Amino acid sequence: MTANDKQEHPHYVRRAVARLAGGLVLVRQCSQTDEAVQKGNGHLYFTHPDGRQFPTASGNYAIANGLVIPVGDGLFGDSQTYRLAQ
């Protein structure tokens, strides 16, 4: 994220996405849990390789706003993993 981006994105998203700066990968997983359905458009998120949960709303926001880019490894057209956009 650039200096201008810091003004445009919610603080909770900036904090979550900053975790990816160290080389972690964002993983999107399909789920029917209440959290996934209500906040994640049917998805939950975690980081790889540490396996830590990534906030659902922040994961959706990061993908929708181009803060992360798809790796293109999904089985059905969508990506399963995302890297920090440079």
Buried (B, 14 or more C-beta within 10 A) or exposed (E): BEEEBEEEBEEEBBEBBEBBEEEBBBBBEEBEEEBBEEBBEEBBBBBEEEEEEBBBBBBBBBBEBEBBBBBEEEEEEEBBBBBBBE
